[in-house]
Amino acid sequence: MAIVANKNTAKGDRYTYAWDLVKKATEHGCYLERIAIFESIISDRLLSYVNGKGKHAKAKTPLGLLITMAKEYVGGKVEVSCKRQLSWADGPQELSSSDLLDQIDKWRVDRNIALHGITKSLPGKRMLSPEKFKTDAREAAEQGEELTRLLLHWHETQLRKHQAENVG
Protein backbone atom coordinates (compact mmCIF):
# COMPACT_ATOMS: atom_id res chain seq x y z
CA MET A 1 0.00 0.00 0.00
CA ALA A 2 1.44 3.37 -1.01
CA ILE A 3 1.73 6.13 1.54
CA VAL A 4 0.28 9.40 0.28
CA ALA A 5 2.06 12.53 1.47
CA ASN A 6 -0.01 15.46 2.67
CA LYS A 7 -0.99 17.92 -0.04
CA ASN A 8 1.65 20.53 0.78
CA THR A 9 4.48 18.00 0.81
CA ALA A 10 3.27 16.42 -2.42
CA LYS A 11 2.92 19.85 -4.05
CA GLY A 12 6.42 20.79 -2.90
CA ASP A 13 7.80 17.58 -4.34
CA ARG A 14 6.13 18.32 -7.68
CA TYR A 15 7.55 21.84 -7.72
CA THR A 16 11.03 20.49 -6.99
CA TYR A 17 10.60 18.03 -9.85
CA ALA A 18 9.32 20.78 -12.16
CA TRP A 19 12.31 23.05 -11.44
CA ASP A 20 14.69 20.10 -11.93
CA LEU A 21 13.10 19.55 -15.35
CA VAL A 22 13.45 23.26 -16.13
CA LYS A 23 17.16 23.08 -15.29
CA LYS A 24 17.66 20.04 -17.53
CA ALA A 25 15.60 21.57 -20.35
CA THR A 26 17.64 24.76 -20.10
CA GLU A 27 20.91 22.82 -20.32
CA HIS A 28 19.69 21.02 -23.45
CA GLY A 29 18.00 23.96 -25.18
CA CYS A 30 14.52 22.43 -24.84
CA TYR A 31 12.58 25.69 -24.86
CA LEU A 32 9.14 24.23 -25.55
CA GLU A 33 9.44 21.98 -22.49
CA ARG A 34 10.38 24.99 -20.35
CA ILE A 35 7.38 26.94 -21.68
CA ALA A 36 5.01 24.08 -20.88
CA ILE A 37 6.36 23.75 -17.33
CA PHE A 38 6.07 27.49 -16.70
CA GLU A 39 2.49 27.44 -17.93
CA SER A 40 1.75 24.61 -15.50
CA ILE A 41 3.25 26.50 -12.55
CA ILE A 42 1.53 29.77 -13.48
CA SER A 43 -1.81 27.99 -13.91
CA ASP A 44 -1.40 26.23 -10.58
CA ARG A 45 -0.73 29.44 -8.66
CA LEU A 46 -3.58 31.30 -10.36
CA LEU A 47 -5.89 28.35 -9.67
CA SER A 48 -4.88 28.48 -6.01
CA TYR A 49 -5.46 32.24 -5.89
CA VAL A 50 -8.91 32.28 -7.50
CA ASN A 51 -10.13 29.28 -5.50
CA GLY A 52 -8.85 30.97 -2.35
CA LYS A 53 -11.02 33.94 -3.28
CA GLY A 54 -14.12 31.75 -3.45
CA LYS A 55 -14.24 30.81 -7.13
CA HIS A 56 -14.61 27.17 -8.02
CA ALA A 57 -12.17 26.84 -10.90
CA LYS A 58 -11.07 23.37 -11.93
CA ALA A 59 -7.61 22.06 -12.73
CA LYS A 60 -8.52 22.04 -16.44
CA THR A 61 -9.57 25.71 -16.46
CA PRO A 62 -7.66 27.39 -19.34
CA LEU A 63 -4.91 29.84 -18.44
CA GLY A 64 -6.69 32.75 -20.14
CA LEU A 65 -9.79 32.21 -18.02
CA LEU A 66 -7.71 31.91 -14.82
CA ILE A 67 -6.09 35.26 -15.65
CA THR A 68 -9.52 36.84 -16.20
CA MET A 69 -10.81 35.39 -12.93
CA ALA A 70 -7.74 36.58 -10.99
CA LYS A 71 -8.13 40.09 -12.40
CA GLU A 72 -11.51 40.33 -10.68
CA TYR A 73 -9.74 40.36 -7.30
CA VAL A 74 -6.40 42.11 -7.71
CA GLY A 75 -5.45 45.47 -6.38
CA GLY A 76 -2.51 47.29 -4.90
CA LYS A 77 1.14 47.14 -5.82
CA VAL A 78 3.53 44.24 -5.71
CA GLU A 79 7.24 44.93 -5.66
CA VAL A 80 9.14 43.20 -8.42
CA SER A 81 12.11 41.27 -7.13
CA CYS A 82 14.09 39.15 -9.49
CA LYS A 83 17.75 38.11 -9.61
CA ARG A 84 18.21 39.60 -13.05
CA GLN A 85 16.83 42.62 -14.81
CA LEU A 86 13.50 42.02 -16.46
CA SER A 87 13.46 42.20 -20.23
CA TRP A 88 10.68 44.80 -20.25
CA ALA A 89 11.92 46.95 -17.35
CA ASP A 90 14.88 49.23 -16.69
CA GLY A 91 15.95 47.83 -13.33
CA PRO A 92 13.72 46.89 -10.42
CA GLN A 93 10.26 48.37 -10.77
CA GLU A 94 6.98 48.35 -8.95
CA LEU A 95 4.46 46.38 -10.94
CA SER A 96 0.78 46.36 -10.06
CA SER A 97 -0.94 43.01 -9.70
CA SER A 98 -3.06 43.86 -12.73
CA ASP A 99 0.07 44.73 -14.76
CA LEU A 100 1.62 41.39 -13.80
CA LEU A 101 -1.49 39.55 -14.95
CA ASP A 102 -1.47 41.58 -18.19
CA GLN A 103 2.15 40.56 -18.80
CA ILE A 104 1.27 36.92 -18.15
CA ASP A 105 -1.65 37.20 -20.59
CA LYS A 106 0.65 38.68 -23.24
CA TRP A 107 3.10 35.85 -22.60
CA ARG A 108 0.23 33.35 -22.93
CA VAL A 109 -0.21 34.50 -26.54
CA ASP A 110 3.55 34.30 -27.22
CA ARG A 111 3.57 30.85 -25.62
CA ASN A 112 0.80 29.70 -27.96
CA ILE A 113 2.75 30.93 -30.96
CA ALA A 114 5.89 29.13 -29.76
CA LEU A 115 4.18 25.85 -28.87
CA HIS A 116 2.09 25.63 -32.02
CA GLY A 117 4.34 27.47 -34.47
CA ILE A 118 6.84 24.71 -35.08
CA THR A 119 4.68 23.37 -37.93
CA LYS A 120 1.28 25.08 -37.80
CA SER A 121 0.63 27.73 -40.43
CA LEU A 122 -2.02 28.93 -42.82
CA PRO A 123 -1.87 27.45 -46.33
CA GLY A 124 0.40 29.55 -48.51
CA LYS A 125 1.71 31.58 -45.57
CA ARG A 126 5.47 31.72 -45.15
CA MET A 127 6.74 30.06 -41.97
CA LEU A 128 9.51 31.23 -39.69
CA SER A 129 12.92 29.75 -40.36
CA PRO A 130 13.99 27.13 -37.81
CA GLU A 131 16.58 29.59 -36.46
CA LYS A 132 13.98 32.35 -35.96
CA PHE A 133 11.54 29.87 -34.41
CA LYS A 134 14.22 28.72 -31.96
CA THR A 135 15.12 32.31 -31.05
CA ASP A 136 11.46 33.20 -30.47
CA ALA A 137 10.90 30.03 -28.41
CA ARG A 138 13.97 30.79 -26.30
CA GLU A 139 12.72 34.34 -25.65
CA ALA A 140 9.26 33.04 -24.70
CA ALA A 141 10.87 30.53 -22.33
CA GLU A 142 13.04 33.22 -20.71
CA GLN A 143 10.14 35.59 -20.25
CA GLY A 144 8.03 32.69 -18.97
CA GLU A 145 10.62 31.99 -16.31
CA GLU A 146 10.73 35.65 -15.24
CA LEU A 147 6.95 35.82 -15.03
CA THR A 148 6.72 32.49 -13.21
CA ARG A 149 9.17 33.67 -10.55
CA LEU A 150 7.31 36.98 -10.21
CA LEU A 151 3.96 35.22 -9.91
CA LEU A 152 5.34 32.85 -7.27
CA HIS A 153 6.51 35.88 -5.27
CA TRP A 154 3.16 37.60 -5.84
CA HIS A 155 1.20 34.51 -4.76
CA GLU A 156 3.27 34.18 -1.59
CA THR A 157 2.64 37.87 -0.85
CA GLN A 158 -1.09 37.37 -1.35
CA LEU A 159 -1.08 34.35 1.01
CA ARG A 160 0.73 36.32 3.74
CA LYS A 161 -1.70 39.22 3.27
CA HIS A 162 -4.70 36.88 3.52
CA GLN A 163 -3.30 35.18 6.63
CA ALA A 164 -2.62 38.54 8.31
CA GLU A 165 -6.17 39.70 7.59
CA ASN A 166 -7.63 36.52 9.08
CA VAL A 167 -5.59 36.42 12.31
CA GLY A 168 -7.59 37.08 15.40
HUTAQUI-V808896 format. One record per backbone hydrogen bond with DSSP energy under -1.0 kcal/mol. CO is the residue of the C=O (numbers start at 1). NH is the residue of the N-H. E is the energy in kcal/mol with one decimal. If there is no record, write none. Layout:
co->CO nh->NH e->E
co->CO nh->NH e->E
This chain:
co->6 nh->10 e->-2.7
co->7 nh->11 e->-2.9
co->8 nh->12 e->-2.4
co->9 nh->13 e->-2.4
co->10 nh->14 e->-2.1
co->11 nh->15 e->-2.4
co->12 nh->16 e->-2.4
co->13 nh->17 e->-2.3
co->14 nh->18 e->-2.7
co->15 nh->19 e->-2.7
co->16 nh->20 e->-2.0
co->17 nh->21 e->-2.4
co->18 nh->22 e->-2.3
co->19 nh->23 e->-2.2
co->20 nh->24 e->-2.3
co->21 nh->25 e->-3.0
co->22 nh->26 e->-2.6
co->23 nh->27 e->-2.3
co->24 nh->28 e->-1.5
co->25 nh->30 e->-2.9
co->26 nh->29 e->-1.0
co->29 nh->31 e->-1.4
co->30 nh->34 e->-1.6
co->31 nh->35 e->-2.5
co->32 nh->36 e->-2.3
co->33 nh->37 e->-2.2
co->34 nh->38 e->-2.6
co->35 nh->39 e->-2.4
co->36 nh->40 e->-1.9
co->37 nh->41 e->-2.3
co->38 nh->42 e->-2.9
co->39 nh->43 e->-2.8
co->40 nh->44 e->-2.2
co->41 nh->45 e->-2.4
co->42 nh->46 e->-2.4
co->43 nh->47 e->-2.6
co->44 nh->48 e->-2.3
co->45 nh->49 e->-2.3
co->46 nh->50 e->-2.8
co->47 nh->51 e->-2.2
co->48 nh->52 e->-2.1
co->49 nh->53 e->-1.0
co->50 nh->55 e->-2.3
co->51 nh->54 e->-1.5
co->58 nh->61 e->-2.1
co->62 nh->66 e->-2.2
co->63 nh->67 e->-2.4
co->64 nh->68 e->-2.0
co->65 nh->69 e->-2.7
co->66 nh->70 e->-2.6
co->67 nh->71 e->-2.2
co->70 nh->73 e->-1.8
co->70 nh->74 e->-1.0
co->76 nh->97 e->-1.4
co->78 nh->95 e->-1.8
co->86 nh->89 e->-1.2
co->89 nh->91 e->-1.1
co->93 nh->80 e->-1.8
co->95 nh->78 e->-1.6
co->96 nh->100 e->-2.4
co->97 nh->101 e->-2.3
co->98 nh->102 e->-2.3
co->99 nh->103 e->-2.5
co->100 nh->104 e->-2.3
co->101 nh->105 e->-2.3
co->102 nh->106 e->-2.3
co->103 nh->107 e->-2.5
co->104 nh->108 e->-2.3
co->105 nh->109 e->-1.4
co->106 nh->110 e->-1.9
co->107 nh->111 e->-3.4
co->108 nh->112 e->-2.0
co->109 nh->113 e->-2.2
co->110 nh->114 e->-2.4
co->111 nh->115 e->-3.2
co->112 nh->116 e->-2.4
co->113 nh->117 e->-1.9
co->116 nh->120 e->-1.7
co->122 nh->125 e->-2.2
co->129 nh->133 e->-2.8
co->130 nh->134 e->-2.4
co->131 nh->135 e->-2.2
co->132 nh->136 e->-2.7
co->133 nh->137 e->-2.7
co->134 nh->138 e->-2.5
co->135 nh->139 e->-2.3
co->136 nh->140 e->-2.3
co->137 nh->141 e->-2.3
co->138 nh->142 e->-2.6
co->139 nh->143 e->-2.6
co->140 nh->144 e->-2.3
co->141 nh->145 e->-2.1
co->142 nh->146 e->-2.1
co->143 nh->147 e->-2.8
co->144 nh->148 e->-2.4
co->145 nh->149 e->-2.5
co->146 nh->150 e->-2.3
co->147 nh->151 e->-2.8
co->148 nh->152 e->-2.4
co->149 nh->153 e->-2.0
co->150 nh->154 e->-2.8
co->151 nh->155 e->-3.3
co->152 nh->156 e->-2.2
co->153 nh->157 e->-2.3
co->154 nh->158 e->-2.5
co->155 nh->159 e->-2.4
co->156 nh->160 e->-2.4
co->157 nh->161 e->-2.3
co->158 nh->162 e->-2.5
co->159 nh->163 e->-2.7
co->160 nh->164 e->-2.4
co->161 nh->165 e->-2.0
co->162 nh->166 e->-1.3
